[in-house]
Amino acid sequence: MAAGVLRVSEGSYKWWVLVTVVFGAFVSILDGTIVNTALPKIQQVFGSDLHEASYVATASTLAAGITVPASGYLATSSASSGSTWPRCSSSPPAPRCAAWPPA
């Protein structure tokens, strides 16, 4: 087995998918909570009412809605094309991130 390659058994694959989805949902909810908690301060700094400040929350949601599918598409297309994008690994023996040579 090559260094930095994580092998997932057939039975644990479903659990890794579940953990990934739950973590992604948690981060998404956390992001929305942070933005909504900051709205009073945004109102104070920019001297706006709640209606105008809520555009910040809308913009954050739209940005995430565009960025998440785009990054998934780019990751899939670069992996299938044999691209030399940086590949990062947190598996033993040590964390690494290298653009060249490809892992």
Secondary structure as a PSIPRED ss2 file (coil, helix, strand):
# PSIPRED VFORMAT (PSIPRED V4.0)

   1 M C   1.000  0.000  0.000
   2 A C   1.000  0.000  0.000
   3 A C   1.000  0.000  0.000
   4 G C   1.000  0.000  0.000
   5 V C   1.000  0.000  0.000
   6 L C   1.000  0.000  0.000
   7 R C   1.000  0.000  0.000
   8 V C   1.000  0.000  0.000
   9 S C   1.000  0.000  0.000
  10 E H   0.000  1.000  0.000
  11 G H   0.000  1.000  0.000
  12 S H   0.000  1.000  0.000
  13 Y H   0.000  1.000  0.000
  14 K H   0.000  1.000  0.000
  15 W H   0.000  1.000  0.000
  16 W H   0.000  1.000  0.000
  17 V H   0.000  1.000  0.000
  18 L H   0.000  1.000  0.000
  19 V H   0.000  1.000  0.000
  20 T H   0.000  1.000  0.000
  21 V H   0.000  1.000  0.000
  22 V H   0.000  1.000  0.000
  23 F H   0.000  1.000  0.000
  24 G H   0.000  1.000  0.000
  25 A H   0.000  1.000  0.000
  26 F H   0.000  1.000  0.000
  27 V H   0.000  1.000  0.000
  28 S H   0.000  1.000  0.000
  29 I H   0.000  1.000  0.000
  30 L H   0.000  1.000  0.000
  31 D H   0.000  1.000  0.000
  32 G H   0.000  1.000  0.000
  33 T H   0.000  1.000  0.000
  34 I H   0.000  1.000  0.000
  35 V H   0.000  1.000  0.000
  36 N H   0.000  1.000  0.000
  37 T H   0.000  1.000  0.000
  38 A H   0.000  1.000  0.000
  39 L H   0.000  1.000  0.000
  40 P H   0.000  1.000  0.000
  41 K H   0.000  1.000  0.000
  42 I H   0.000  1.000  0.000
  43 Q H   0.000  1.000  0.000
  44 Q H   0.000  1.000  0.000
  45 V H   0.000  1.000  0.000
  46 F H   0.000  1.000  0.000
  47 G C   1.000  0.000  0.000
  48 S C   1.000  0.000  0.000
  49 D C   1.000  0.000  0.000
  50 L H   0.000  1.000  0.000
  51 H H   0.000  1.000  0.000
  52 E H   0.000  1.000  0.000
  53 A H   0.000  1.000  0.000
  54 S H   0.000  1.000  0.000
  55 Y H   0.000  1.000  0.000
  56 V H   0.000  1.000  0.000
  57 A H   0.000  1.000  0.000
  58 T H   0.000  1.000  0.000
  59 A H   0.000  1.000  0.000
  60 S H   0.000  1.000  0.000
  61 T H   0.000  1.000  0.000
  62 L H   0.000  1.000  0.000
  63 A H   0.000  1.000  0.000
  64 A H   0.000  1.000  0.000
  65 G H   0.000  1.000  0.000
  66 I H   0.000  1.000  0.000
  67 T H   0.000  1.000  0.000
  68 V H   0.000  1.000  0.000
  69 P H   0.000  1.000  0.000
  70 A H   0.000  1.000  0.000
  71 S H   0.000  1.000  0.000
  72 G H   0.000  1.000  0.000
  73 Y H   0.000  1.000  0.000
  74 L H   0.000  1.000  0.000
  75 A H   0.000  1.000  0.000
  76 T H   0.000  1.000  0.000
  77 S H   0.000  1.000  0.000
  78 S H   0.000  1.000  0.000
  79 A H   0.000  1.000  0.000
  80 S H   0.000  1.000  0.000
  81 S C   1.000  0.000  0.000
  82 G C   1.000  0.000  0.000
  83 S C   1.000  0.000  0.000
  84 T C   1.000  0.000  0.000
  85 W C   1.000  0.000  0.000
  86 P C   1.000  0.000  0.000
  87 R E   0.000  0.000  1.000
  88 C E   0.000  0.000  1.000
  89 S E   0.000  0.000  1.000
  90 S C   1.000  0.000  0.000
  91 S C   1.000  0.000  0.000
  92 P C   1.000  0.000  0.000
  93 P C   1.000  0.000  0.000
  94 A C   1.000  0.000  0.000
  95 P C   1.000  0.000  0.000
  96 R E   0.000  0.000  1.000
  97 C E   0.000  0.000  1.000
  98 A E   0.000  0.000  1.000
  99 A C   1.000  0.000  0.000
 100 W C   1.000  0.000  0.000
 101 P C   1.000  0.000  0.000
 102 P C   1.000  0.000  0.000
 103 A C   1.000  0.000  0.000
